[in-house]
Amino acid sequence: MSILLPVYQRSVHPLVEELTQSCNQIPIGDYEIICLDDFSDKEFKIGNKENIDIDDRIFTTRMKVI
């Protein structure tokens, strides 16, 4: 299962932690949590990256402006 979290100017840590706990409690098999950052300020990007880089099923990516 893939879970996509759109992110802008927010800390994702509380929600990612809750989602991880929920996914681990139910038999869904493999999962990933993708945090899609919509050009948040640097402080949020750094904080979110540090908080979610502890698990290889959770990662962040940035949107590209076209």
N, CA, C and O atoms as a Tinker XYZ file with bonds, in Angstrom:
   264  protein
     1  N      0.847000   -1.151000    0.000000    73     2
     2  CA     0.000000    0.000000    0.000000    64     1     3
     3  C      0.901000    1.225000    0.000000    63     2     4     5
     4  O      1.947000    1.241000    0.650000    81     3
     5  N      0.492000    2.236000   -0.725000    73     3     6
     6  CA     1.204000    3.514000   -0.736000    64     5     7
     7  C      0.305000    4.584000   -0.143000    63     6     8     9
     8  O     -0.869000    4.694000   -0.496000    81     7
     9  N      0.865000    5.364000    0.755000    73     7    10
    10  CA     0.137000    6.463000    1.384000    64     9    11
    11  C      0.841000    7.745000    0.977000    63    10    12    13
    12  O      2.038000    7.903000    1.218000    81    11
    13  N      0.108000    8.655000    0.363000    73    11    14
    14  CA     0.672000    9.914000   -0.102000    64    13    15
    15  C      0.195000   11.048000    0.800000    63    14    16    17
    16  O     -1.006000   11.263000    0.966000    81    15
    17  N      1.160000   11.775000    1.384000    73    15    18
    18  CA     0.843000   12.919000    2.237000    64    17    19
    19  C      1.313000   14.199000    1.560000    63    18    20    21
    20  O      2.518000   14.433000    1.462000    81    19
    21  N      0.389000   15.030000    1.091000    73    19    22
    22  CA     0.819000   16.333000    0.594000    64    21    23
    23  C      1.234000   17.193000    1.788000    63    22    24    25
    24  O      0.538000   17.233000    2.802000    81    23
    25  N      2.359000   17.873000    1.662000    73    23    26
    26  CA     2.927000   18.618000    2.791000    64    25    27
    27  C      3.240000   20.043000    2.364000    63    26    28    29
    28  O      3.836000   20.275000    1.312000    81    27
    29  N      2.829000   20.995000    3.198000    73    27    30
    30  CA     3.224000   22.385000    2.996000    64    29    31
    31  C      3.259000   23.088000    4.350000    63    30    32    33
    32  O      2.231000   23.242000    5.008000    81    31
    33  N      4.446000   23.509000    4.752000    73    31    34
    34  CA     4.642000   24.293000    5.973000    64    33    35
    35  C      4.132000   23.588000    7.234000    63    34    36    37
    36  O      3.598000   24.240000    8.131000    81    35
    37  N      4.290000   22.289000    7.305000    73    35    38
    38  CA     3.858000   21.517000    8.475000    64    37    39
    39  C      4.899000   20.466000    8.817000    63    38    40    41
    40  O      5.633000   19.986000    7.953000    81    39
    41  N      4.945000   20.123000   10.087000    73    39    42
    42  CA     5.751000   18.985000   10.520000    64    41    43
    43  C      4.937000   17.720000   10.261000    63    42    44    45
    44  O      3.781000   17.626000   10.673000    81    43
    45  N      5.532000   16.763000    9.586000    73    43    46
    46  CA     4.819000   15.523000    9.277000    64    45    47
    47  C      5.024000   14.454000   10.345000    63    46    48    49
    48  O      4.365000   13.415000   10.315000    81    47
    49  N      5.921000   14.699000   11.278000    73    47    50
    50  CA     6.294000   13.671000   12.250000    64    49    51
    51  C      5.105000   13.059000   12.997000    63    50    52    53
    52  O      5.005000   11.833000   13.033000    81    51
    53  N      4.198000   13.843000   13.596000    73    51    54
    54  CA     3.096000   13.215000   14.344000    64    53    55
    55  C      2.215000   12.323000   13.465000    63    54    56    57
    56  O      1.835000   11.227000   13.877000    81    55
    57  N      1.893000   12.783000   12.272000    73    55    58
    58  CA     1.029000   11.995000   11.394000    64    57    59
    59  C      1.751000   10.755000   10.870000    63    58    60    61
    60  O      1.164000    9.674000   10.817000    81    59
    61  N      3.006000   10.902000   10.486000    73    59    62
    62  CA     3.773000    9.754000   10.002000    64    61    63
    63  C      3.921000    8.709000   11.105000    63    62    64    65
    64  O      3.824000    7.510000   10.844000    81    63
    65  N      4.151000    9.153000   12.316000    73    63    66
    66  CA     4.269000    8.218000   13.443000    64    65    67
    67  C      2.963000    7.456000   13.654000    63    66    68    69
    68  O      2.975000    6.242000   13.854000    81    67
    69  N      1.846000    8.165000   13.611000    73    67    70
    70  CA     0.543000    7.527000   13.791000    64    69    71
    71  C      0.233000    6.554000   12.643000    63    70    72    73
    72  O     -0.267000    5.453000   12.876000    81    71
    73  N      0.528000    6.963000   11.419000    73    71    74
    74  CA     0.303000    6.082000   10.271000    64    73    75
    75  C      1.170000    4.829000   10.347000    63    74    76    77
    76  O      0.705000    3.730000   10.046000    81    75
    77  N      2.418000    4.995000   10.745000    73    75    78
    78  CA     3.327000    3.856000   10.870000    64    77    79
    79  C      2.807000    2.866000   11.906000    63    78    80    81
    80  O      2.815000    1.657000   11.671000    81    79
    81  N      2.361000    3.368000   13.035000    73    79    82
    82  CA     1.810000    2.490000   14.074000    64    81    83
    83  C      0.574000    1.755000   13.564000    63    82    84    85
    84  O      0.420000    0.556000   13.799000    81    83
    85  N     -0.302000    2.470000   12.871000    73    83    86
    86  CA    -1.513000    1.846000   12.330000    64    85    87
    87  C     -1.177000    0.772000   11.303000    63    86    88    89
    88  O     -1.751000   -0.317000   11.325000    81    87
    89  N     -0.248000    1.079000   10.405000    73    87    90
    90  CA     0.144000    0.106000    9.374000    64    89    91
    91  C      0.786000   -1.131000    9.991000    63    90    92    93
    92  O      0.613000   -2.239000    9.481000    81    91
    93  N      1.515000   -0.955000   11.068000    73    91    94
    94  CA     2.156000   -2.092000   11.726000    64    93    95
    95  C      1.169000   -2.952000   12.513000    63    94    96    97
    96  O      1.455000   -4.116000   12.797000    81    95
    97  N      0.010000   -2.392000   12.867000    73    95    98
    98  CA    -0.976000   -3.124000   13.659000    64    97    99
    99  C     -1.946000   -3.931000   12.810000    63    98   100   101
   100  O     -2.559000   -4.876000   13.309000    81    99
   101  N     -2.096000   -3.579000   11.542000    73    99   102
   102  CA    -3.036000   -4.303000   10.694000    64   101   103
   103  C     -2.266000   -5.093000    9.633000    63   102   104   105
   104  O     -1.193000   -4.671000    9.202000    81   103
   105  N     -2.803000   -6.217000    9.218000    73   103   106
   106  CA    -2.079000   -7.067000    8.261000    64   105   107
   107  C     -2.231000   -6.580000    6.815000    63   106   108   109
   108  O     -2.958000   -7.186000    6.027000    81   107
   109  N     -1.548000   -5.489000    6.471000    73   107   110
   110  CA    -1.661000   -4.971000    5.104000    64   109   111
   111  C     -0.468000   -5.355000    4.245000    63   110   112   113
   112  O     -0.461000   -5.087000    3.043000    81   111
   113  N      0.525000   -5.972000    4.834000    73   111   114
   114  CA     1.725000   -6.318000    4.069000    64   113   115
   115  C      2.650000   -5.118000    3.960000    63   114   116   117
   116  O      2.727000   -4.287000    4.865000    81   115
   117  N      3.347000   -5.045000    2.841000    73   115   118
   118  CA     4.288000   -3.942000    2.640000    64   117   119
   119  C      3.552000   -2.623000    2.445000    63   118   120   121
   120  O      2.455000   -2.578000    1.889000    81   119
   121  N      4.173000   -1.568000    2.909000    73   119   122
   122  CA     3.613000   -0.235000    2.718000    64   121   123
   123  C      4.742000    0.773000    2.591000    63   122   124   125
   124  O      5.885000    0.515000    2.967000    81   123
   125  N      4.383000    1.927000    2.048000    73   123   126
   126  CA     5.304000    3.054000    1.987000    64   125   127
   127  C      4.510000    4.314000    2.271000    63   126   128   129
   128  O      3.326000    4.404000    1.946000    81   127
   129  N      5.169000    5.279000    2.876000    73   127   130
   130  CA     4.564000    6.579000    3.142000    64   129   131
   131  C      5.394000    7.608000    2.390000    63   130   132   133
   132  O      6.586000    7.776000    2.651000    81   131
   133  N      4.756000    8.288000    1.462000    73   131   134
   134  CA     5.433000    9.278000    0.628000    64   133   135
   135  C      4.954000   10.659000    1.051000    63   134   136   137
   136  O      3.761000   10.956000    0.989000    81   135
   137  N      5.881000   11.493000    1.476000    73   135   138
   138  CA     5.567000   12.868000    1.858000    64   137   139
   139  C      5.957000   13.765000    0.691000    63   138   140   141
   140  O      7.142000   13.929000    0.398000    81   139
   141  N      4.968000   14.342000    0.029000    73   139   142
   142  CA     5.202000   15.173000   -1.147000    64   141   143
   143  C      5.191000   16.632000   -0.721000    63   142   144   145
   144  O      4.133000   17.207000   -0.464000    81   143
   145  N      6.367000   17.221000   -0.651000    73   143   146
   146  CA     6.513000   18.591000   -0.173000    64   145   147
   147  C      6.269000   19.582000   -1.305000    63   146   148   149
   148  O      6.859000   19.477000   -2.380000    81   147
   149  N      5.394000   20.541000   -1.046000    73   147   150
   150  CA     5.039000   21.560000   -2.032000    64   149   151
   151  C      5.782000   22.859000   -1.734000    63   150   152   153
   152  O      5.166000   23.898000   -1.497000    81   151
   153  N      7.110000   22.788000   -1.748000    73   151   154
   154  CA     7.994000   23.934000   -1.562000    64   153   155
   155  C      7.809000   24.635000   -0.217000    63   154   156   157
   156  O      7.666000   25.856000   -0.155000    81   155
   157  N      7.814000   23.848000    0.853000    73   155   158
   158  CA     7.810000   24.415000    2.203000    64   157   159
   159  C      9.111000   25.170000    2.442000    63   158   160   161
   160  O     10.092000   24.987000    1.721000    81   159
   161  N      9.105000   26.023000    3.469000    73   159   162
   162  CA    10.328000   26.727000    3.847000    64   161   163
   163  C     11.389000   25.725000    4.288000    63   162   164   165
   164  O     11.084000   24.592000    4.661000    81   163
   165  N     12.636000   26.169000    4.237000    73   163   166
   166  CA    13.789000   25.313000    4.520000    64   165   167
   167  C     13.686000   24.641000    5.891000    63   166   168   169
   168  O     14.014000   23.462000    6.023000    81   167
   169  N     13.236000   25.371000    6.907000    73   167   170
   170  CA    13.166000   24.802000    8.259000    64   169   171
   171  C     12.235000   23.589000    8.317000    63   170   172   173
   172  O     12.530000   22.623000    9.020000    81   171
   173  N     11.127000   23.626000    7.596000    73   171   174
   174  CA    10.207000   22.490000    7.577000    64   173   175
   175  C     10.797000   21.330000    6.787000    63   174   176   177
   176  O     10.674000   20.175000    7.197000    81   175
   177  N     11.436000   21.625000    5.656000    73   175   178
   178  CA    12.034000   20.564000    4.842000    64   177   179
   179  C     13.108000   19.811000    5.619000    63   178   180   181
   180  O     13.147000   18.581000    5.602000    81   179
   181  N     13.974000   20.551000    6.297000    73   179   182
   182  CA    15.051000   19.920000    7.069000    64   181   183
   183  C     14.475000   19.106000    8.226000    63   182   184   185
   184  O     14.861000   17.955000    8.428000    81   183
   185  N     13.556000   19.700000    8.984000    73   183   186
   186  CA    12.948000   19.000000   10.122000    64   185   187
   187  C     12.205000   17.747000    9.699000    63   186   188   189
   188  O     12.323000   16.705000   10.343000    81   187
   189  N     11.439000   17.841000    8.621000    73   187   190
   190  CA    10.694000   16.672000    8.152000    64   189   191
   191  C     11.629000   15.583000    7.659000    63   190   192   193
   192  O     11.403000   14.403000    7.931000    81   191
   193  N     12.666000   15.958000    6.946000    73   191   194
   194  CA    13.615000   14.961000    6.438000    64   193   195
   195  C     14.302000   14.234000    7.596000    63   194   196   197
   196  O     14.455000   13.013000    7.561000    81   195
   197  N     14.713000   14.977000    8.612000    73   195   198
   198  CA    15.372000   14.356000    9.768000    64   197   199
   199  C     14.432000   13.410000   10.507000    63   198   200   201
   200  O     14.854000   12.352000   10.974000    81   199
   201  N     13.168000   13.786000   10.612000    73   199   202
   202  CA    12.210000   12.981000   11.366000    64   201   203
   203  C     11.782000   11.712000   10.653000    63   202   204   205
   204  O     11.421000   10.736000   11.311000    81   203
   205  N     11.812000   11.697000    9.333000    73   203   206
   206  CA    11.284000   10.523000    8.642000    64   205   207
   207  C     12.348000    9.649000    8.011000    63   206   208   209
   208  O     12.032000    8.574000    7.501000    81   207
   209  N     13.584000   10.073000    8.030000    73   207   210
   210  CA    14.644000    9.271000    7.420000    64   209   211
   211  C     15.094000    8.098000    8.296000    63   210   212   213
   212  O     16.122000    7.482000    8.017000    81   211
   213  N     14.348000    7.789000    9.334000    73   211   214
   214  CA    14.718000    6.680000   10.213000    64   213   215
   215  C     14.149000    5.350000    9.733000    63   214   216   217
   216  O     14.500000    4.300000   10.273000    81   215
   217  N     13.284000    5.376000    8.735000    73   215   218
   218  CA    12.632000    4.169000    8.233000    64   217   219
   219  C     12.671000    4.213000    6.711000    63   218   220   221
   220  O     12.257000    5.209000    6.117000    81   219
   221  N     13.157000    3.160000    6.069000    73   219   222
   222  CA    13.289000    3.191000    4.611000    64   221   223
   223  C     11.970000    3.020000    3.866000    63   222   224   225
   224  O     11.954000    3.038000    2.636000    81   223
   225  N     10.867000    2.857000    4.585000    73   223   226
   226  CA     9.544000    2.819000    3.951000    64   225   227
   227  C      8.906000    4.199000    3.895000    63   226   228   229
   228  O      7.828000    4.371000    3.327000    81   227
   229  N      9.576000    5.177000    4.486000    73   227   230
   230  CA     9.049000    6.538000    4.558000    64   229   231
   231  C     10.045000    7.462000    3.882000    63   230   232   233
   232  O     11.231000    7.456000    4.212000    81   231
   233  N      9.566000    8.250000    2.942000    73   231   234
   234  CA    10.489000    9.177000    2.304000    64   233   235
   235  C      9.764000   10.430000    1.853000    63   234   236   237
   236  O      8.534000   10.472000    1.807000    81   235
   237  N     10.528000   11.433000    1.525000    73   235   238
   238  CA     9.983000   12.710000    1.102000    64   237   239
   239  C     10.513000   13.060000   -0.277000    63   238   240   241
   240  O     11.635000   12.710000   -0.643000    81   239
   241  N      9.693000   13.745000   -1.016000    73   239   242
   242  CA    10.079000   14.220000   -2.336000    64   241   243
   243  C      9.473000   15.603000   -2.536000    63   242   244   245
   244  O      8.517000   15.977000   -1.857000    81   243
   245  N     10.032000   16.350000   -3.463000    73   243   246
   246  CA     9.521000   17.701000   -3.735000    64   245   247
   247  C      8.783000   17.718000   -5.054000    63   246   248   249
   248  O      9.116000   16.986000   -5.986000    81   247
   249  N      7.768000   18.574000   -5.113000    73   247   250
   250  CA     7.070000   18.783000   -6.374000    64   249   251
   251  C      7.952000   19.622000   -7.282000    63   250   252   253
   252  O      8.737000   20.444000   -6.809000    81   251
   253  N      7.825000   19.419000   -8.565000    73   251   254
   254  CA     8.528000   20.248000   -9.534000    64   253   255
   255  C      7.526000   21.179000  -10.189000    63   254   256   257
   256  O      6.441000   20.755000  -10.587000    81   255
   257  N      7.885000   22.432000  -10.299000    73   255   258
   258  CA     7.026000   23.401000  -10.968000    64   257   259
   259  C      7.250000   23.269000  -12.465000    63   258   260   261
   260  O      8.384000   23.285000  -12.942000    81   259
   261  N      6.165000   23.140000  -13.188000    73   259   262
   262  CA     6.268000   22.998000  -14.644000    64   261   263
   263  C      5.860000   24.291000  -15.312000    63   262   264
   264  O      5.876000   24.383000  -16.539000    81   263
